[in-house]
Amino acid sequence: MQVKIPGHQRVVHDDTHNDATELSQRSGVQQMPTTPCHIVVEGNPAIVYASRNGSPAKILPVLNQFLEKFWQEREASGEYCDTPECLVAQIVVRFGFEMCEDDYSNLRVGIHYKPNAEYLYQISDRQVQVWVPEAAYRQNPNLGLQACRQLVDDVAHAEAS
């Protein structure tokens, strides 16, 4: 790849950096850490995608705290219908507030897995499981969790302990 930075005489040849990385290095602007991730909820075909801040250290504290409150409120209200739909909607609201800052293109909802996701968080049976994509996922993200290995078993309870 050739990158010519305006105002600079040098043309950079580097296949290990993308244009945004090179430009941020040249301009002195700190690039946001990118750790793309998905959040999937059992019983809902929607797939939440965040293009950054998707590491377990960033996601799990917020997600576990949110889920604890979500389940408490559902039980207190006696509301059990449409739980997967409500859960995805509330995750989008919560993570939109937590992660988007001024860039609202960071968080998306769709029905297709992205090949660049580094972590997938699955919510089922009131538990969070963290998955890491393997080579098959990178080649065909439509394989979803089938092409991932589980990072930690029952992360929601492990984090709470």
N, CA, C and O of each residue as an XYZ file, in Angstrom:
644
protein
N       0.845     -1.169      0.000
C       0.000      0.000      0.000
C       0.889      1.229      0.000
O       1.906      1.268      0.692
N       0.507      2.225     -0.769
C       1.208      3.498     -0.770
C       0.322      4.529     -0.103
O      -0.863      4.649     -0.414
N       0.908      5.264      0.809
C       0.169      6.322      1.482
C       0.979      7.600      1.364
O       2.107      7.673      1.851
N       0.407      8.607      0.717
C       1.060      9.907      0.652
C       0.300     10.824      1.576
O      -0.892     11.068      1.391
N       0.995     11.328      2.570
C       0.389     12.196      3.557
C       0.484     13.629      3.047
O       1.584     14.099      2.754
N      -0.641     14.335      2.933
C      -0.572     15.731      2.487
C       0.383     16.537      3.365
O       0.354     16.442      4.592
N       1.225     17.329      2.711
C       2.166     18.153      3.455
C       3.462     17.437      3.774
O       4.358     18.028      4.378
N       3.583     16.176      3.382
C       4.792     15.400      3.613
C       5.341     14.927      2.270
O       4.563     14.565      1.387
N       6.642     14.922      2.100
C       7.269     14.515      0.865
C       7.371     12.995      0.734
O       7.472     12.468     -0.375
N       7.346     12.310      1.843
C       7.600     10.885      1.851
C       6.347     10.074      1.513
O       5.254     10.370      1.995
N       6.521      9.068      0.692
C       5.463      8.101      0.420
C       5.781      6.874      1.243
O       6.903      6.369      1.205
N       4.810      6.392      1.982
C       5.008      5.264      2.876
C       4.552      3.988      2.176
O       3.451      3.931      1.629
N       5.404      2.966      2.196
C       5.050      1.638      1.687
C       4.999      0.718      2.879
O       6.032      0.394      3.464
N       3.816      0.298      3.242
C       3.693     -0.535      4.431
C       2.396     -1.314      4.377
O       1.315     -0.726      4.365
N       2.494     -2.613      4.345
C       1.302     -3.447      4.303
C       0.777     -3.791      5.683
O      -0.262     -4.442      5.794
N       1.466     -3.372      6.745
C       1.029     -3.736      8.090
C       0.149     -2.678      8.733
O      -0.464     -2.951      9.764
N       0.064     -1.503      8.174
C      -0.756     -0.435      8.748
C      -1.848     -0.065      7.768
O      -1.651     -0.139      6.555
N      -2.984      0.328      8.280
C      -4.018      0.831      7.397
C      -3.889      2.348      7.304
O      -3.130      2.958      8.057
N      -4.620      2.944      6.394
C      -4.519      4.387      6.176
C      -4.808      5.184      7.441
O      -4.115      6.157      7.738
N      -5.833      4.772      8.187
C      -6.203      5.512      9.398
C      -5.078      5.471     10.426
O      -4.802      6.477     11.080
N      -4.430      4.328     10.573
C      -3.322      4.215     11.523
C      -2.179      5.122     11.115
O      -1.630      5.849     11.944
N      -1.816      5.084      9.838
C      -0.704      5.894      9.346
C      -1.013      7.387      9.494
O      -0.159      8.159      9.928
N      -2.217      7.785      9.138
C      -2.587      9.192      9.256
C      -2.584      9.651     10.707
O      -2.141     10.760     11.006
N      -3.080      8.802     11.614
C      -3.104      9.201     13.015
C      -1.699      9.299     13.577
O      -1.429     10.160     14.414
N      -0.793      8.429     13.130
C       0.588      8.498     13.593
C       1.252      9.774     13.097
O       1.979     10.427     13.845
N       1.009     10.127     11.858
C       1.610     11.326     11.273
C       1.053     12.609     11.886
O       1.791     13.565     12.127
N      -0.234     12.619     12.131
C      -0.863     13.847     12.612
C      -0.742     14.015     14.117
O      -1.014     15.092     14.648
N      -0.332     12.953     14.810
C      -0.232     13.021     16.259
C      -1.562     12.812     16.952
O      -1.639     12.914     18.176
N      -2.612     12.522     16.198
C      -3.931     12.274     16.766
C      -3.965     10.838     17.256
O      -3.606      9.920     16.520
N      -4.389     10.641     18.480
C      -4.467      9.312     19.062
C      -5.656      8.575     18.463
O      -6.787      9.057     18.533
N      -5.411      7.419     17.881
C      -6.471      6.618     17.303
C      -7.176      5.842     18.408
O      -6.535      5.350     19.337
N      -8.512      5.735     18.300
C      -9.289      4.976     19.279
C      -8.876      3.509     19.199
O      -8.671      2.989     18.102
N      -8.752      2.838     20.337
C      -8.427      1.419     20.280
C      -9.564      0.659     19.603
O     -10.738      0.858     19.916
N      -9.197     -0.205     18.681
C     -10.235     -0.958     17.983
C     -10.174     -2.406     18.406
O      -9.176     -3.095     18.196
N     -11.231     -2.842     18.989
C     -11.435     -4.245     19.305
C     -12.903     -4.509     18.985
O     -13.757     -4.438     19.870
N     -13.198     -4.814     17.721
C     -14.591     -5.036     17.341
C     -15.171     -6.269     18.024
O     -14.464     -7.239     18.297
N     -16.464     -6.210     18.291
C     -17.117     -7.347     18.938
C     -18.576     -7.443     18.515
O     -19.152     -6.511     17.954
N     -19.149     -8.599     18.806
C     -20.578     -8.837     18.631
C     -21.182     -9.199     19.972
O     -20.524     -9.790     20.828
N     -22.436     -8.838     20.143
C     -23.234     -9.315     21.270
C     -24.453     -9.994     20.666
O     -25.201     -9.388     19.899
N     -24.643    -11.261     21.022
C     -25.787    -12.009     20.507
C     -26.625    -12.500     21.683
O     -26.100    -12.886     22.727
N     -27.924    -12.475     21.486
C     -28.868    -12.897     22.522
C     -29.625    -14.110     22.000
O     -30.223    -14.073     20.925
N     -29.587    -15.175     22.774
C     -30.308    -16.387     22.393
C     -31.785    -16.059     22.182
O     -32.399    -15.374     23.000
N     -32.344    -16.549     21.090
C     -33.754    -16.318     20.795
C     -34.020    -15.062     19.997
O     -35.177    -14.724     19.747
N     -32.965    -14.356     19.588
C     -33.129    -13.136     18.797
C     -32.140    -13.181     17.637
O     -30.945    -13.364     17.870
N     -32.596    -13.022     16.400
C     -31.684    -13.072     15.258
C     -30.800    -11.830     15.104
O     -29.843    -11.843     14.330
N     -31.111    -10.778     15.824
C     -30.320     -9.543     15.717
C     -28.926     -9.766     16.297
O     -28.755    -10.452     17.305
N     -27.942     -9.174     15.640
C     -26.552     -9.258     16.082
C     -26.071     -7.836     16.311
O     -26.051     -7.027     15.384
N     -25.686     -7.529     17.539
C     -25.171     -6.200     17.876
C     -23.679     -6.192     17.556
O     -22.959     -7.120     17.926
N     -23.217     -5.155     16.875
C     -21.807     -5.022     16.510
C     -21.284     -3.693     17.026
O     -21.897     -2.648     16.809
N     -20.164     -3.737     17.702
C     -19.464     -2.525     18.120
C     -18.090     -2.556     17.458
O     -17.380     -3.556     17.554
N     -17.716     -1.480     16.795
C     -16.466     -1.469     16.038
C     -15.243     -1.179     16.902
O     -14.114     -1.243     16.415
N     -15.452     -0.862     18.177
C     -14.304     -0.620     19.065
C     -14.712     -0.866     20.521
O     -15.892     -1.011     20.843
N     -13.704     -0.909     21.380
C     -13.912     -1.102     22.828
C     -14.608     -2.409     23.161
O     -15.393     -2.468     24.108
N     -14.330     -3.463     22.392
C     -15.019     -4.729     22.582
C     -14.265     -5.772     23.380
O     -14.655     -6.939     23.388
N     -13.196     -5.381     24.052
C     -12.437     -6.351     24.847
C     -13.245     -6.758     26.073
O     -14.090     -5.996     26.541
N     -12.989     -7.962     26.598
C     -13.707     -8.379     27.812
C     -13.538     -7.395     28.971
O     -14.467     -7.207     29.755
N     -12.372     -6.770     29.088
C     -12.153     -5.806     30.172
C     -13.086     -4.603     30.054
O     -13.462     -4.011     31.066
N     -13.459     -4.239     28.836
C     -14.368     -3.091     28.625
C     -15.837     -3.525     28.645
O     -16.682     -2.833     29.212
N     -16.135     -4.650     28.036
C     -17.525     -5.069     27.859
C     -18.112     -5.719     29.112
O     -19.212     -5.364     29.537
N     -17.391     -6.660     29.698
C     -17.983     -7.471     30.774
C     -18.445     -6.689     32.000
O     -19.528     -6.976     32.509
N     -17.684     -5.719     32.499
C     -18.208     -4.994     33.671
C     -19.539     -4.290     33.378
O     -20.458     -4.325     34.196
N     -19.633     -3.662     32.227
C     -20.864     -2.948     31.860
C     -21.984     -3.944     31.584
O     -23.108     -3.767     32.055
N     -21.677     -4.991     30.819
C     -22.696     -5.962     30.447
C     -23.221     -6.726     31.659
O     -24.431     -6.898     31.804
N     -22.335     -7.181     32.519
C     -22.775     -7.933     33.701
C     -23.627     -7.082     34.637
O     -24.642     -7.552     35.152
N     -23.223     -5.841     34.858
C     -24.003     -4.945     35.715
C     -25.367     -4.670     35.091
O     -26.391     -4.687     35.774
N     -25.366     -4.418     33.796
C     -26.616     -4.172     33.094
C     -27.543     -5.385     33.180
O     -28.730     -5.240     33.474
N     -27.002     -6.582     32.921
C     -27.833     -7.791     32.932
C     -28.418     -8.077     34.303
O     -29.566     -8.507     34.413
N     -27.646     -7.842     35.336
C     -28.158     -8.052     36.690
C     -29.393     -7.179     36.933
O     -30.405     -7.645     37.457
N     -29.293     -5.925     36.549
C     -30.422     -5.003     36.735
C     -31.582     -5.369     35.802
O     -32.744     -5.312     36.204
N     -31.270     -5.738     34.580
C     -32.306     -6.119     33.622
C     -33.138     -7.279     34.165
O     -34.368     -7.226     34.146
N     -32.465     -8.333     34.651
C     -33.197     -9.492     35.163
C     -33.992     -9.148     36.423
O     -35.102     -9.647     36.606
N     -33.440     -8.306     37.287
C     -34.166     -7.890     38.490
C     -35.443     -7.149     38.121
O     -36.503     -7.402     38.693
N     -35.338     -6.232     37.161
C     -36.508     -5.449     36.757
C     -37.554     -6.314     36.071
O     -38.753     -6.116     36.267
N     -37.102     -7.281     35.260
C     -38.055     -8.172     34.596
C     -38.811     -9.005     35.627
O     -40.024     -9.186     35.520
N     -38.091     -9.508     36.621
C     -38.739    -10.307     37.665
C     -39.676     -9.462     38.510
O     -40.783     -9.895     38.828
N     -39.250     -8.271     38.875
C     -40.071     -7.393     39.717
C     -41.374     -7.011     39.015
O     -42.418     -6.895     39.657
N     -41.311     -6.819     37.709
C     -42.512     -6.433     36.963
C     -43.341     -7.637     36.542
O     -44.486     -7.488     36.113
N     -42.764     -8.833     36.663
C     -43.485    -10.023     36.236
C     -43.588    -10.136     34.731
O     -44.411    -10.890     34.211
N     -42.771     -9.402     34.046
C     -42.790     -9.364     32.579
C     -41.822    -10.400     32.020
O     -40.618    -10.332     32.268
N     -42.355    -11.361     31.263
C     -41.494    -12.403     30.720
C     -41.650    -12.583     29.219
O     -40.838    -13.272     28.601
N     -42.662    -11.990     28.619
C     -42.831    -12.152     27.178
C     -41.873    -11.204     26.439
O     -41.513    -10.142     26.945
N     -41.489    -11.602     25.277
C     -40.605    -10.806     24.411
C     -39.266    -10.469     25.052
O     -38.671     -9.439     24.732
N     -38.790    -11.310     25.941
C     -37.534    -11.009     26.640
C     -36.353    -10.851     25.683
O     -35.599     -9.889     25.835
N     -36.145    -11.747     24.698
C     -35.001    -11.535     23.803
C     -35.069    -10.209     23.042
O     -34.045     -9.562     22.821
N     -36.271     -9.812     22.646
C     -36.433     -8.550     21.923
C     -36.136     -7.357     22.835
O     -35.438     -6.420     22.445
N     -36.676     -7.409     24.050
C     -36.419     -6.326     25.010
C     -34.944     -6.258     25.375
O     -34.378     -5.172     25.507
N     -34.329     -7.410     25.535
C     -32.927     -7.443     25.925
C     -32.035     -6.825     24.855
O     -31.154     -6.027     25.175
N     -32.247     -7.175     23.603
C     -31.434     -6.578     22.522
C     -31.656     -5.072     22.465
O     -30.697     -4.310     22.343
N     -32.905     -4.638     22.552
C     -33.193     -3.200     22.512
C     -32.492     -2.469     23.648
O     -31.903     -1.409     23.434
N     -32.550     -3.024     24.845
C     -31.924     -2.368     25.990
C     -30.392     -2.402     25.920
O     -29.728     -1.470     26.374
N     -29.840     -3.464     25.357
C     -28.380     -3.527     25.158
C     -27.942     -2.420     24.222
O     -26.937     -1.754     24.473
N     -28.685     -2.217     23.148
C     -28.346     -1.153     22.189
C     -28.399      0.207     22.874
O     -27.510      1.036     22.680
N     -29.432      0.438     23.671
C     -29.538      1.710     24.387
C     -28.374      1.880     25.355
O     -27.731      2.930     25.381
N     -28.107      0.857     26.143
C     -27.054      0.947     27.159
C     -25.673      1.121     26.535
O     -24.909      1.997     26.940
N     -25.360      0.288     25.554
C     -24.041      0.385     24.939
C     -23.920      1.593     24.022
O     -22.819      2.095     23.799
N     -25.030      2.059     23.494
C     -24.994      3.315     22.740
C     -24.557      4.450     23.640
O     -23.767      5.304     23.240
N     -25.071      4.455     24.852
C     -24.697      5.480     25.823
C     -23.251      5.308     26.266
O     -22.520      6.292     26.374
N     -22.830      4.078     26.524
C     -21.493      3.799     27.055
C     -20.382      3.968     26.032
O     -19.294      4.432     26.371
N     -20.644      3.594     24.776
C     -19.561      3.435     23.828
C     -19.506      4.450     22.703
O     -18.432      4.675     22.144
N     -20.595      5.053     22.358
C     -20.617      5.815     21.119
C     -19.982      7.194     21.202
O     -19.470      7.688     20.197
N     -19.999      7.814     22.342
C     -19.464      9.157     22.486
C     -20.072     10.046     21.408
O     -21.292     10.211     21.368
N     -19.251     10.621     20.534
C     -19.788     11.477     19.468
C     -19.845     10.768     18.124
O     -20.251     11.362     17.125
N     -19.442      9.504     18.089
C     -19.398      8.745     16.846
C     -20.473      7.674     16.894
O     -20.274      6.617     17.493
N     -21.591      7.938     16.276
C     -22.715      7.015     16.357
C     -22.652      5.909     15.316
O     -23.578      5.103     15.220
N     -21.578      5.854     14.534
C     -21.422      4.755     13.583
C     -20.729      3.561     14.226
O     -20.588      2.517     13.589
N     -20.300      3.693     15.466
C     -19.591      2.637     16.188
C     -20.481      1.439     16.505
O     -19.998      0.308     16.514
N     -21.740      1.654     16.759
C     -22.647      0.601     17.207
C     -23.696      0.341     16.134
O     -24.340      1.266     15.638
N     -23.857     -0.928     15.784
C     -24.806     -1.296     14.726
C     -25.576     -2.542     15.130
O     -25.130     -3.315     15.979
N     -26.728     -2.727     14.519
C     -27.513     -3.938     14.703
C     -27.830     -4.479     13.320
O     -28.292     -3.746     12.446
N     -27.580     -5.758     13.131
C     -27.852     -6.388     11.846
C     -28.124     -7.861     12.026
O     -28.403     -8.327     13.131
N     -28.041     -8.591     10.927
C     -28.280    -10.034     10.985
C     -27.078    -10.816     10.454
O     -27.160    -12.032     10.280
N     -25.965    -10.131     10.196
C     -24.767    -10.791      9.677
C     -23.589    -10.551     10.611
O     -23.411     -9.458     11.148
N     -22.796    -11.591     10.789
C     -21.569    -11.472     11.568
C     -20.506    -10.763     10.740
O     -20.437    -10.936      9.523
N     -19.685     -9.970     11.400
C     -18.584     -9.263     10.745
C     -17.303    -10.089     10.900
O     -17.043    -10.621     11.980
N     -16.507    -10.202      9.845
C     -15.296    -11.032      9.922
C     -14.218    -10.470     10.841
O     -13.333    -11.209     11.272
N     -14.275     -9.188     11.146
C     -13.219     -8.574     11.967
C     -13.520     -8.588     13.468
O     -12.723     -8.077     14.254
N     -14.646     -9.159     13.877
C     -14.967     -9.216     15.310
C     -13.897    -10.026     16.028
O     -13.532    -11.116     15.586
N     -13.399     -9.490     17.132
C     -12.371    -10.180     17.909
C     -12.965    -10.978     19.070
O     -12.362    -11.938     19.547
N     -14.152    -10.570     19.517
C     -14.850    -11.285     20.585
C     -16.332    -11.334     20.246
O     -16.872    -10.411     19.636
N     -16.979    -12.416     20.645
C     -18.422    -12.540     20.534
C     -18.946    -12.872     21.924
O     -18.478    -13.810     22.569
N     -19.912    -12.099     22.372
C     -20.512    -12.284     23.695
C     -21.903    -12.862     23.473
O     -22.748    -12.245     22.823
N     -22.132    -14.050     24.017
C     -23.414    -14.714     23.874
C     -24.148    -14.671     25.208
O     -23.610    -15.062     26.244
N     -25.377    -14.194     25.163
C     -26.213    -14.155     26.359
C     -27.287    -15.227     26.210
O     -28.120    -15.176     25.305
N     -27.245    -16.199     27.121
C     -28.276    -17.246     27.136
C     -28.400    -17.765     28.562
O     -27.418    -17.847     29.299
N     -29.604    -18.107     28.928
C     -29.878    -18.619     30.276
C     -29.293    -17.710     31.357
O     -28.747    -18.179     32.356
N     -29.419    -16.412     31.138
C     -28.957    -15.405     32.106
C     -27.452    -15.457     32.354
O     -26.980    -15.002     33.395
N     -26.707    -16.002     31.417
C     -25.263    -16.085     31.527
C     -24.618    -15.486     30.295
O     -25.211    -15.455     29.217
N     -23.397    -15.012     30.469
C     -22.618    -14.482     29.357
C     -21.469    -15.436     29.091
O     -20.743    -15.829     30.004
N     -21.317    -15.798     27.844
C     -20.188    -16.611     27.433
C     -19.409    -15.817     26.399
O     -19.988    -15.180     25.519
N     -18.093    -15.861     26.516
C     -17.221    -15.130     25.602
C     -16.609    -16.117     24.619
O     -16.081    -17.161     25.003
N     -16.693    -15.763     23.355
C     -16.182    -16.612     22.277
C     -15.124    -15.831     21.497
O     -15.199    -14.609     21.368
N     -14.134    -16.570     20.979
C     -13.071    -15.981     20.165
C     -13.102    -16.650     18.796
O     -13.059    -17.877     18.707
N     -13.176    -15.859     17.728
C     -13.223    -16.430     16.385
C     -11.953    -17.214     16.038
O     -10.844    -16.850     16.430
N     -12.153    -18.289     15.301
C     -11.038    -19.068     14.782
C     -10.944    -18.830     13.277
O     -11.721    -18.057     12.717
N     -10.007    -19.485     12.635
C      -9.749    -19.257     11.202
C     -11.003    -19.467     10.352
O     -11.250    -18.703      9.419
N     -11.789    -20.482     10.661
C     -13.000    -20.749      9.877
C     -13.970    -19.567      9.932
O     -14.620    -19.245      8.937
N     -14.065    -18.925     11.093
C     -14.941    -17.747     11.235
C     -14.445    -16.615     10.337
O     -15.238    -15.966      9.655
N     -13.146    -16.382     10.338
C     -12.571    -15.297      9.520
C     -12.861    -15.529      8.040
O     -13.101    -14.581      7.292
N     -12.836    -16.788      7.624
C     -13.100    -17.117      6.222
C     -14.585    -17.063      5.896
O     -14.969    -16.693      4.786
N     -15.417    -17.430      6.860
C     -16.861    -17.436      6.646
C     -17.569    -17.043      7.935
O     -17.982    -17.915      8.700
N     -17.719    -15.733      8.191
C     -18.340    -15.295      9.439
C     -19.777    -15.776      9.616
O     -20.291    -15.771     10.734
N     -20.429    -16.187      8.542
C     -21.804    -16.693      8.657
C     -21.881    -17.955      9.508
O     -22.969    -18.349      9.929
N     -20.739    -18.594      9.767
C     -20.721    -19.757     10.643
C     -21.009    -19.370     12.093
O     -21.401    -20.214     12.899
N     -20.812    -18.092     12.421
C     -21.122    -17.592     13.756
C     -20.361    -18.308     14.855
O     -19.171    -18.591     14.713
N     -21.043    -18.601     15.947
C     -20.412    -19.207     17.119
C     -19.862    -20.604     16.847
O     -18.973    -21.066     17.562
N     -20.378    -21.280     15.827
C     -19.877    -22.615     15.483
C     -18.391    -22.580     15.127
O     -17.684    -23.572     15.305
N     -17.923    -21.442     14.627
C     -16.536    -21.310     14.186
C     -15.692    -20.545     15.209
O     -14.665    -19.959     14.867
N     -16.136    -20.559     16.455
C     -15.421    -19.860     17.524
C     -15.115    -20.851     18.646
O     -15.746    -21.902     18.757
N     -14.142    -20.493     19.466
C     -13.875    -21.292     20.669
C     -14.278    -20.457     21.874
O     -14.130    -19.235     21.887
N     -14.781    -21.135     22.867
C     -15.211    -20.432     24.074
C     -13.986    -20.007     24.875
O     -13.098    -20.814     25.149
N     -13.950    -18.726     25.247
C     -12.811    -18.190     25.985
C     -12.894    -18.542     27.461
O     -11.927    -19.034     28.042
N     -14.048    -18.291     28.067
C     -14.249    -18.558     29.483
C     -15.655    -19.118     29.634
O     -16.598    -18.630     29.011
N     -15.785    -20.130     30.452
C     -17.096    -20.707     30.700
C     -17.813    -19.920     31.784
O     -17.255    -19.683     32.855
N     -19.037    -19.518     31.514
C     -19.883    -18.811     32.481
C     -19.200    -17.559     33.015
O     -19.004    -17.412     34.222
N     -18.843    -16.664     32.108
C     -18.133    -15.448     32.469
C     -18.942    -14.564     33.409
O     -18.371    -13.914     34.285
N     -20.240    -14.528     33.243
C     -21.060    -13.653     34.082
C     -20.905    -13.975     35.550
O     -20.799    -13.070     36.378
N     -20.889    -15.256     35.883
C     -20.749    -15.623     37.286
C     -19.310    -15.531     37.747
O     -19.067    -15.221     38.913
N     -18.350    -15.788     36.878
C     -16.945    -15.682     37.245
C     -16.578    -14.250     37.571
O     -15.826    -13.998     38.512
N     -17.105    -13.307     36.797
C     -16.818    -11.886     37.028
C     -17.479    -11.394     38.312
O     -16.942    -10.521     38.994
N     -18.645    -11.955     38.642
C     -19.362    -11.498     39.827
C     -18.708    -11.989     41.117
O     -18.886    -11.394     42.180
N     -17.957    -13.072     41.013
C     -17.333    -13.647     42.224
C     -16.156    -12.859     42.706
O     -15.538    -13.223     43.707
